[in-house]
Amino acid sequence: MLHYFDEKEIQIETEKGTVVALGKFDGFHQGHMLLLAEVLRLQKDGYTGVIFTFDIRENSVFQVSNMKNIMTSDEKYEFTKNLGVDIFIEYPFDDEFASMEPEAFIKDILVDRLHAKYVVVGTDFGFGRNKRGNVKLLQELENRYGYQVLVLEKKKIDDKIVSSTYIRELVKNGKMEDVTKFLGRPYLLSGHVVHGKELGRTIQVPTANLLPQRGKLYPAAGVYASKIQLENGNSFYGITNIDRK
């Protein structure tokens, strides 16, 4: 799978064109998976599948230092690679991008660089300066730029719309069973094991310590049932302690 961070390197060459899913995709929850399913479906028809999301950098729109995400960039990459998506783009979201006119985004990025033939979005997708771009504009410009828009309705579970905002609240409150239900899989924490104080060994229960990752949303302090997956493929069941000290 190709992975792009640098907007200057993005120039996709493809005979049939691409199918591009647009969104923040924080968490790749069950609602997002509806969009990804369309990408994978059209990949089977010969289109190049593209997930287009954002690398949020310092800008005047978001308070980046305060942002906490369900998935890190590395976790998103591994997830989309395992799904079999052709290309994963994390486009730099800075002040220059935030000020881009909506039609310029469509022409310069979706059409000229990505060669989009299908654009897959949720009903509330917004883009461009002051979010003046929306699903309606994408549809109005279909014929001019030669693509087709696929608009997918929000997914609901127990009459609740599945959203990253709602899932983040569940995580903050430690309601991990509900998080699993709305994500469609258990919550993921990843990282490299580091040395700690080795206190667990004194009671014959050695522990593996993970340092918090910047920008990652962690559950409320507490003790959780866990499944540990190693890089070599081995897995173990265990207990995870989230400590705020």
C-alpha positions in Angstrom: 0.0 0.0 0.0 1.2 3.5 -0.9 1.2 6.0 2.0 1.5 9.8 1.2 2.2 12.6 3.7 3.8 15.1 1.4 1.3 16.8 -0.9 4.0 17.5 -3.5 4.5 13.8 -4.0 0.8 13.0 -4.7 0.3 12.3 -8.4 -1.5 9.0 -8.9 -1.2 7.4 -12.3 -4.0 4.9 -13.1 -5.6 3.6 -16.3 -9.2 3.4 -15.0 -9.1 6.2 -12.4 -9.6 6.1 -8.6 -12.3 5.7 -6.1 -11.6 8.2 -3.2 -13.2 8.1 0.2 -13.0 11.5 2.0 -13.1 12.1 5.7 -11.2 12.5 9.0 -11.5 8.8 9.6 -10.6 9.1 13.3 -11.1 5.5 14.6 -12.4 3.9 11.4 -15.6 3.2 13.3 -18.6 1.3 11.9 -19.9 4.3 10.0 -16.5 4.8 8.3 -16.5 1.2 7.4 -19.4 1.7 5.1 -17.3 4.1 3.1 -14.4 1.8 3.0 -16.6 -1.0 1.8 -17.5 1.0 -1.2 -13.8 1.7 -1.9 -13.0 -2.0 -1.7 -16.0 -2.9 -3.8 -14.9 -0.6 -6.6 -11.2 -1.7 -6.3 -12.4 -5.2 -7.4 -13.8 -3.5 -10.6 -10.3 -2.2 -11.4 -10.4 1.3 -9.8 -7.5 2.4 -7.6 -8.8 2.7 -4.0 -7.8 5.8 -2.1 -8.5 6.8 1.5 -8.0 10.6 1.8 -7.7 11.9 5.3 -5.7 14.6 7.1 -2.4 15.1 8.9 -3.5 17.9 11.2 -0.7 20.4 11.6 -0.4 23.7 13.4 -3.2 26.0 12.1 -5.7 28.6 13.1 -8.7 26.3 12.8 -7.9 23.5 15.3 -6.1 23.6 18.6 -3.7 20.9 17.7 -2.0 20.6 21.1 -5.4 19.8 22.7 -6.5 17.2 20.1 -6.8 13.6 21.3 -7.5 11.0 18.6 -8.9 7.5 18.6 -6.2 6.3 16.3 -2.6 7.5 15.7 -1.2 7.9 12.2 0.7 4.6 12.5 -2.5 2.8 13.7 -4.5 4.2 10.7 -1.8 3.1 8.3 -1.6 -0.5 9.6 -5.4 -0.7 9.7 -5.9 0.4 6.1 -3.0 -1.8 4.9 -4.5 -4.8 6.5 -7.8 -4.1 4.8 -6.1 -4.1 1.4 -6.7 -0.5 0.3 -4.3 0.6 -2.5 -3.4 4.1 -1.3 -3.6 6.0 2.0 -3.2 9.7 2.0 -2.8 11.9 5.1 -2.9 15.3 3.5 -1.3 18.2 5.5 -4.1 20.3 7.1 -2.5 23.7 7.6 -3.6 27.3 7.1 -2.9 27.1 3.4 -5.1 24.0 3.0 -7.8 25.5 5.2 -8.0 28.6 3.0 -8.3 26.6 -0.2 -11.5 27.3 -2.2 -13.8 24.3 -2.5 -13.7 24.1 -6.2 -9.9 24.3 -6.2 -9.8 21.3 -3.9 -12.0 19.4 -6.3 -10.1 20.4 -9.5 -6.5 20.5 -8.2 -6.5 17.5 -5.9 -9.4 15.2 -6.6 -9.3 15.5 -10.4 -5.9 16.6 -11.5 -3.8 14.7 -8.9 -6.0 11.7 -7.9 -8.0 11.2 -11.1 -11.1 10.5 -9.2 -13.9 8.7 -11.0 -15.9 8.0 -7.8 -15.9 10.1 -4.6 -17.3 8.5 -1.5 -18.5 10.7 1.4 -20.9 10.9 4.3 -23.8 13.2 4.3 -22.1 15.9 6.4 -18.7 16.0 4.7 -17.4 19.6 4.5 -14.3 21.0 2.9 -12.6 24.2 1.7 -12.5 27.7 3.0 -14.9 28.1 5.9 -16.3 24.7 5.0 -18.2 26.2 2.0 -17.7 22.9 0.2 -20.2 20.2 0.8 -22.0 17.2 -0.7 -24.2 19.4 -2.8 -21.3 21.1 -4.4 -19.6 17.8 -5.1 -22.7 16.7 -6.9 -23.2 19.9 -8.8 -19.7 19.6 -10.3 -19.9 15.9 -11.2 -20.5 16.4 -14.9 -17.9 19.2 -15.2 -15.1 17.1 -13.8 -16.2 13.6 -14.7 -16.7 11.8 -11.4 -19.6 10.3 -9.6 -20.4 11.0 -5.9 -21.5 8.2 -3.7 -23.2 9.6 -0.5 -23.7 7.2 2.4 -26.1 7.9 5.2 -25.0 7.8 8.9 -25.0 4.4 10.6 -27.0 4.0 13.8 -26.6 1.6 16.6 -29.4 1.4 19.2 -30.9 4.6 17.6 -27.6 6.4 18.3 -25.6 7.8 15.3 -22.1 6.3 15.2 -19.6 9.2 15.4 -16.0 9.7 16.4 -17.2 12.4 18.9 -19.5 10.0 20.7 -16.9 7.3 20.8 -14.3 9.7 22.3 -16.7 10.4 25.1 -17.2 6.7 25.7 -13.4 6.2 25.8 -12.9 9.1 28.2 -15.5 7.6 30.6 -14.0 4.1 30.4 -17.1 2.5 28.8 -15.0 0.2 26.7 -17.7 -2.4 25.9 -19.8 0.3 24.3 -16.6 1.5 22.5 -16.2 -1.9 21.1 -19.8 -2.0 19.8 -19.5 1.4 18.0 -16.0 0.8 16.6 -16.8 -2.7 15.6 -13.7 -4.0 17.3 -11.8 -3.6 20.6 -10.0 -0.3 21.3 -6.4 -0.3 20.2 -3.4 0.9 22.2 0.0 0.4 20.5 3.6 1.1 21.2 7.0 -0.2 22.2 7.6 -1.9 25.5 9.9 0.1 27.8 11.6 -0.6 31.1 9.7 0.4 34.2 10.4 0.1 37.9 10.1 -3.7 37.6 7.9 -3.9 40.7 5.7 -6.6 39.2 8.5 -9.1 39.3 8.7 -8.9 43.1 5.2 -10.5 43.2 5.9 -12.9 40.3 3.7 -10.8 37.9 6.1 -9.1 35.5 4.5 -6.3 33.4 5.1 -4.7 30.0 5.1 -0.9 30.1 4.0 1.3 27.2 4.7 5.1 27.2 1.7 7.3 26.3 1.7 8.5 22.7 1.2 12.2 21.9 -2.2 12.9 20.7 -3.6 9.5 21.5 -6.9 9.3 23.5 -6.5 6.9 26.5 -9.4 5.4 28.5 -10.2 6.6 32.0 -7.8 5.5 34.7 -8.6 1.9 35.7 -8.0 -1.8 35.0 -9.1 -3.4 31.8 -9.2 -6.9 30.3 -6.9 -6.9 27.3 -5.6 -9.0 24.4 -1.9 -8.3 23.5 -0.8 -8.8 19.9 3.0 -9.0 19.3 4.7 -8.1 16.1 5.6 -11.7 15.5 1.9 -12.6 15.4 1.7 -14.2 18.9 -1.1 -13.0 21.1 -1.9 -13.3 24.8 -4.7 -12.3 27.1 -3.9 -10.0 30.0 -4.8 -7.1 32.2 -4.0 -3.4 31.4 -3.7 -0.7 34.0 -4.2 2.8 32.8 -2.5 5.2 35.2 -2.6 9.0 35.1 0.4 9.5 37.4 
